[in-house]
């Protein structure tokens, strides 16, 4: 059994995975993967010599039995872990919190397999986490992160899995969830969380769901059919199907309801769709990138777009389509979100892909990144787990949550008092 101890008065965040011992031996092979990757390790108070392993891990032989492992890195808060070496091999993954950040780790919440996205309900009470390898969308308490239940359609639909994104239609009292494997949208009751209806997305492999500001129309990006479907929110009838000519992903309707911006994952263009005439035009020309997620800042008249190919957050003038800035924020940025007060642009980066492909952990953890909307500079970061993917900000702006796609969990950070950094020498920090 692996035990975790509180490091310097707070809960350590670490995931420890034990491999079954295949033979009794006097020592154990420790495979240690840390964020940051250069973190120094001390076993029972003594420096631990580590040698390079595979996929970002570092290796050392340690005696069997119970140990205390301390991890230190410049600018980070120390982590103190209780380990029990079981015999043949012990795999440990741990991250250190960056000191001085106003984003303070608040906890973990378990989910089903491969949580693709996360959203706060409009009242801020719950988190909705669609599962790419699950039978619906998990529902978590937004404060405690405890599992509350699951938004699950009938068996005939749930068995196909492939749930992707969610959206809220408060006027209808509904939560909509997209399911790409059978090109279906599911509606659930916002108050009781009961299933209400399932209906076609209007295209093939639906991803993002974006209601119009007045809640009468719903726009859906369809990955395989390369189009955007427009549904009547009440009847679920298909109003229009607009061919994009590239793979669409992110959607951002304007506040006046007259236009919808569309992010193209293929080619990196951003298109504008005129509501009513359904005329499609190029707003920001293709740049060879892979635009994934879009957020519209009406106050600053800007579009924020993550680009997985260019490892960037793009800032686009929402009036002219001109490029304001391209910020390199880290490997494979996925979702971005704007704080309610417009001060911060948050994004999560998935981290670099491993040699075995993106569906397995890579050599480095992903990150939560905060950009100052005024200066357009990265203000602070915190480490995530294996492939941070979905991201959401609470309605009051005080809590951020993101999904670690390969770790079956969500992480929560609160805006609070910054953590104190490790002071003095590494030796002094151990005394």
C-alpha positions in Angstrom: 0.0 0.0 0.0 1.2 3.4 -0.9 0.6 6.2 1.7 0.8 9.9 1.2 1.9 12.3 3.9 1.2 16.0 4.2 4.2 18.0 2.9 5.1 20.9 5.2 1.5 21.3 6.5 -0.5 20.7 3.3 -1.7 17.7 1.3 0.8 16.3 -1.1 -0.4 15.8 -4.7 1.1 12.6 -6.0 -0.1 9.6 -8.0 1.7 6.4 -7.0 1.2 3.3 -9.1 2.6 -0.1 -7.9 3.6 -2.9 -10.2 3.0 -6.4 -8.8 6.2 -8.0 -7.4 7.1 -11.0 -9.5 9.9 -12.2 -7.3 11.1 -11.4 -3.8 14.3 -9.3 -3.6 16.2 -7.2 -1.2 15.6 -4.0 -3.1 13.0 -2.3 -5.4 13.4 -0.5 -8.7 11.9 3.0 -8.2 10.6 4.7 -11.4 10.1 8.3 -10.5 8.4 10.9 -12.8 8.2 14.4 -11.5 7.0 17.8 -12.6 9.3 19.7 -12.9 11.4 16.9 -14.3 14.6 18.1 -12.7 13.3 18.0 -9.1 15.9 16.7 -6.7 14.9 13.6 -4.6 15.9 12.7 -1.1 15.2 9.3 0.4 15.0 9.1 4.2 17.0 12.4 4.4 19.8 11.4 2.0 20.2 12.5 -1.7 18.8 9.9 -4.1 20.9 9.2 -7.2 18.7 8.9 -10.2 19.5 7.7 -13.7 17.5 8.4 -16.8 14.7 6.0 -17.7 12.2 6.0 -20.5 9.4 8.5 -21.2 10.6 11.1 -18.7 11.0 8.7 -15.8 14.2 8.5 -13.6 15.3 5.3 -11.9 17.0 4.2 -8.7 17.3 1.1 -6.6 15.9 1.5 -3.1 15.6 -1.0 -0.2 12.3 -2.7 0.3 10.1 -1.3 3.1 8.8 2.1 4.1 10.5 5.3 3.2 10.1 9.0 3.2 10.7 10.7 -0.2 11.2 14.5 -0.4 11.1 16.3 -3.7 12.6 19.8 -4.1 12.9 22.2 -7.0 13.8 25.9 -7.3 10.7 28.1 -7.0 8.5 25.2 -5.8 6.9 24.0 -2.6 8.6 20.9 -1.2 6.6 17.6 -1.5 6.9 14.9 1.2 5.7 11.4 0.2 5.4 8.3 2.3 6.4 5.3 0.2 6.2 1.6 0.7 8.6 -0.3 -1.6 6.7 -3.6 -2.4 9.4 -5.7 -4.0 10.1 -5.7 -7.7 9.1 -2.2 -8.9 7.4 1.0 -7.7 6.2 3.6 -10.1 5.7 7.1 -8.6 4.4 10.2 -10.4 4.4 13.5 -8.4 4.1 17.2 -9.1 5.4 20.2 -7.1 3.3 23.3 -6.7 4.9 26.5 -8.0 5.4 29.0 -5.2 4.2 32.5 -5.4 1.2 31.7 -7.5 -2.3 33.0 -6.5 -3.6 29.7 -7.8 -3.6 27.3 -4.8 -4.2 23.6 -5.2 -7.7 22.7 -3.8 -8.1 19.0 -4.5 -8.8 16.1 -6.8 -12.0 14.5 -7.9 -12.2 11.1 -9.5 -14.1 10.5 -12.8 -14.6 7.8 -15.3 -12.2 7.0 -18.1 -10.9 9.9 -20.2 -12.8 13.0 -19.1 -12.8 15.0 -22.2 -14.1 18.4 -20.9 -15.5 20.0 -17.8 -18.1 22.7 -17.2 -19.6 24.4 -14.2 -23.4 24.4 -14.0 -24.8 28.0 -14.2 -25.4 28.1 -10.5 -21.8 26.9 -9.8 -22.9 23.9 -7.7 -21.8 21.0 -10.0 -19.2 20.0 -12.6 -20.2 18.2 -15.7 -17.5 16.0 -17.1 -18.3 14.1 -20.4 -16.3 10.9 -20.7 -14.8 9.8 -24.0 -14.5 6.2 -22.7 -17.6 6.2 -20.5 -21.3 5.9 -20.7 -22.2 9.6 -20.2 -21.0 12.6 -18.3 -19.9 12.4 -14.7 -21.5 14.9 -12.2 -19.2 16.2 -9.4 -19.9 18.5 -6.5 -18.0 21.7 -7.5 -16.9 22.4 -3.9 -16.0 19.0 -2.5 -15.2 17.4 -5.9 -17.1 14.3 -4.7 -18.8 12.2 -7.4 -22.6 12.9 -7.3 -23.9 10.9 -10.2 -23.8 10.4 -14.0 -25.8 12.0 -16.8 -26.4 8.8 -18.8 -28.7 8.3 -21.8 -30.5 5.0 -22.4 -28.5 1.8 -22.9 -28.9 1.8 -26.6 -27.0 5.1 -26.7 -24.7 4.9 -23.7 -23.0 1.7 -24.8 -21.4 3.5 -27.7 -19.4 5.8 -25.4 -17.6 8.9 -26.9 -19.0 11.8 -24.9 -17.2 15.0 -25.6 -18.7 18.4 -24.6 -21.6 19.9 -22.7 -23.6 23.1 -22.8 -26.4 24.7 -20.8 -29.8 26.1 -21.9 -31.1 27.7 -18.7 -34.3 28.9 -20.4 -35.2 25.3 -21.2 -33.8 24.0 -18.0 -31.5 21.6 -19.9 -27.9 20.3 -20.1 -26.9 19.2 -23.6 -24.0 16.6 -24.1 -22.5 15.6 -27.4 -21.7 12.0 -28.2 -19.4 11.7 -31.2 -19.4 7.9 -31.8 -23.1 7.9 -32.8 -23.5 11.6 -33.8 -26.1 12.3 -31.2 -26.9 15.1 -28.7 -28.5 14.2 -25.4 -30.6 16.6 -23.3 -30.8 16.2 -19.5 -32.9 18.1 -16.9 -30.8 20.9 -15.4 -32.5 20.5 -12.0 -33.0 16.8 -11.6 -30.2 15.6 -14.0 -32.6 13.1 -15.5 -32.4 12.2 -19.2 -35.0 13.9 -21.4 -34.2 13.3 -25.0 -31.7 12.2 -27.6 -31.5 13.4 -31.2 -29.2 13.7 -34.2 -26.5 16.3 -34.1 -27.1 17.1 -37.8 -23.7 16.0 -38.8 -21.1 13.3 -38.1 -18.9 13.2 -34.9 -20.2 16.2 -33.0 -17.8 18.1 -30.7 -18.6 21.6 -29.4 -22.1 22.7 -28.5 -22.7 26.5 -28.5 -26.2 28.0 -27.8 -27.1 31.3 -29.3 -27.3 34.2 -26.7 -31.1 34.2 -26.7 -31.1 30.4 -26.4 -33.3 29.7 -29.4 -30.6 28.2 -31.6 -27.8 25.8 -30.9 -24.6 25.5 -33.0 -22.7 22.2 -33.2 -19.3 21.5 -34.8 -19.1 18.2 -36.5 -15.6 16.8 -36.9 -16.0 14.1 -39.6 -18.6 15.7 -41.8 -16.7 19.0 -41.6 -19.7 21.1 -41.1 -21.6 23.1 -38.5 -25.2 22.2 -37.8 -27.8 24.7 -36.5 -30.6 23.2 -34.4 -33.8 24.7 -33.1 -33.3 24.5 -29.3 -36.9 23.5 -28.5 -37.9 21.2 -31.3 -34.3 19.9 -32.0 -35.1 20.2 -35.7 -32.2 20.9 -38.1 -32.4 24.5 -39.2 -29.3 24.6 -41.3 -26.2 22.6 -42.1 -23.2 24.7 -43.1 -20.3 23.1 -44.9 -17.0 24.4 -43.5 -14.5 22.8 -45.9 -12.1 21.9 -43.0 -12.4 20.2 -39.6 -14.3 22.6 -37.3 -13.8 22.5 -33.5 -14.3 25.6 -31.4 -17.4 27.8 -31.7 -18.0 31.3 -30.3 -21.4 33.1 -31.0 -21.3 36.9 -30.7 -23.3 38.6 -27.9 -25.6 40.3 -30.5 -26.5 36.9 -32.0 -25.5 38.0 -35.5 -22.4 35.9 -36.0 -20.7 32.7 -35.0 -16.9 32.3 -35.1 -15.6 28.8 -36.0 -12.1 27.5 -35.3 -10.7 25.2 -37.9 -8.5 22.4 -36.5 -7.4 21.7 -40.1 -5.4 24.6 -41.5 -5.8 26.9 -38.5 -8.2 29.4 -40.0 -11.0 31.1 -38.1 -14.3 31.6 -40.0 -17.3 33.8 -39.5 -20.8 32.5 -40.0 -23.6 35.1 -40.5 -26.7 34.0 -38.7 -29.8 34.1 -40.9 -28.1 34.4 -44.3 -25.8 31.6 -43.3 -23.0 33.2 -45.3 -19.6 31.8 -44.4 -16.4 33.9 -44.7 -12.8 33.7 -43.7 -12.2 35.9 -40.7 -8.6 34.9 -39.9 -6.7 33.2 -42.7 -5.3 29.7 -42.5 -1.7 29.7 -41.1 -1.0 25.9 -41.1 -2.0 25.6 -37.5 -4.7 23.5 -35.6 -7.1 25.9 -33.8 -9.0 24.0 -31.2 -10.9 26.2 -28.7 -12.4 29.7 -29.1 -13.3 32.2 -26.4 -14.8 35.6 -27.3 -14.0 38.6 -25.1 -16.7 41.1 -25.9 -15.3 43.8 -23.6 -11.9 43.9 -25.3 -13.2 42.9 -28.7 -10.9 39.9 -28.9 -11.0 36.3 -29.8 -8.7 33.9 -27.9 -7.9 30.6 -29.7 -5.7 27.7 -28.7 -3.6 26.1 -31.5 -2.3 22.6 -30.8 0.0 22.6 -33.8 1.8 25.8 -33.0 1.7 25.4 -29.1 0.2 28.8 -28.9 -2.6 31.0 -27.6 -3.7 33.3 -30.4 -5.2 36.7 -29.7 -7.3 38.0 -32.6 -9.0 41.4 -33.1 -12.7 40.4 -33.1 -13.6 43.4 -35.3 -10.9 43.3 -38.0 -9.6 39.7 -37.8 -6.1 41.0 -37.3 -3.5 39.2 -35.3 -2.9 40.9 -31.9 -0.5 38.4 -30.5 0.6 34.8 -30.7 1.8 33.5 -27.3 3.7 30.3 -27.1 2.3 28.7 -23.9 3.4 25.1 -24.0 2.9 21.8 -25.8 -0.5 20.9 -27.2 -2.8 23.6 -25.7 -6.3 22.4 -25.5 -9.1 24.4 -23.8 -9.0 28.1 -22.8 -11.3 30.1 -20.6 -11.8 33.8 -19.7 -12.3 34.8 -16.1 -15.7 36.5 -15.4 -14.0 39.8 -14.7 -12.0 39.6 -18.0 -8.6 39.9 -16.2 -7.2 36.5 -16.9 -7.1 34.1 -19.9 -6.6 30.6 -18.7 -5.5 27.7 -20.8 -4.4 24.1 -20.2 -1.6 22.5 -22.1 -1.6 18.7 -22.6 2.2 18.3 -22.7 4.3 16.7 -25.4 3.1 13.4 -26.9 5.1 10.3 -26.0 6.8 8.0 -28.5 3.8 5.6 -28.2 1.3 8.3 -29.3 -1.0 10.8 -27.7 -3.3 8.1 -26.1 -0.6 7.2 -23.6 1.2 9.4 -21.1 4.0 11.6 -22.5 7.4 12.4 -21.0 6.2 15.6 -19.3 3.1 16.7 -17.4 0.8 19.3 -18.8 0.2 22.7 -17.3 -2.4 25.2 -16.2 -1.4 28.6 -17.7 -2.7 32.1 -16.7 -2.2 35.0 -19.1 -2.8 38.6 -18.1 -5.4 40.0 -20.5 -3.9 43.5 -20.3 -0.2 42.8 -20.8 -0.8 39.5 -22.8 2.1 38.0 -20.8 2.1 34.7 -19.0 1.5 35.6 -15.3 1.8 32.2 -13.6 1.6 28.5 -14.2 0.9 25.3 -12.2 1.6 21.8 -13.2 -1.1 19.4 -14.1 -1.2 15.6 -14.6 -1.2 13.4 -17.6 -2.8 15.5 -20.4 -4.9 18.4 -19.0 -7.6 18.7 -21.5 -10.9 20.3 -20.3 -10.9 23.6 -18.4 -13.6 25.7 -16.7 -13.8 28.8 -14.4 -16.5 29.0 -11.8 -19.2 31.7 -12.2 -17.7 33.7 -9.4 -14.2 33.4 -10.9 -12.7 31.9 -7.7 -12.1 28.3 -8.8 -10.6 26.7 -11.8 -10.9 23.1 -12.7 -9.3 21.0 -15.4 -9.4 17.4 -16.4 -6.4 15.1 -16.5 -7.5 13.1 -19.4 -5.4 10.0 -18.8 -5.6 10.1 -15.0 -9.4 9.8 -14.7 -9.7 12.9 -12.6 -10.3 16.6 -12.3 -8.0 19.0 -10.4 -9.2 22.2 -8.7 -7.3 25.4 -8.0 -8.6 28.3 -6.0 -7.5 32.0 -6.2 -6.0 32.6 -2.8 -2.9 33.4 -0.8 0.2 32.4 -2.8 2.2 29.5 -1.4 5.6 30.2 0.2 8.7 29.1 -1.8 11.4 26.9 -0.4 14.0 29.1 1.2 17.6 28.5 1.8 19.7 25.6 0.5 18.2 22.2 -0.4 20.0 20.8 2.6 18.5 23.4 4.9 15.0 22.7 3.6 15.3 19.1 4.9 16.4 20.1 8.4 
